[in-house]
Amino acid sequence: MDETDPFDVFNVLVAAEILEFQEIVNYLQSYLIENEVNWIEEHFSLIHDTIFQYNSFIELQDHCMDIISKYPEKLDFTSLSEKSLISLIKRDDLQMKEIDIWEHVL
């Protein structure tokens, strides 16, 4: 997959989720996390918004939450889904106080 466009990989990942091809979902999540870290960070909002619409993107959700916990300033808290916001607040490693999160949301 060396020459593959990460957008294409991401689109196939979403299609695999819709078609319930869990092995492909797992493989493509791992591929993106291991090989496309910069691309994920560059397109963070798109990826974040998409992956939290589905339940099986656990690896990517965890990876995105790790990024948010280390670099909370990269995120527009008002755009977070309820599921994403709850997941973020439950984390113990967030480099931001909970009150600051709530201030951004409000």
Order of alpha helices (4+ residues) and beta strands (2+ residues): alpha-alpha-alpha-alpha-alpha-alpha-alpha
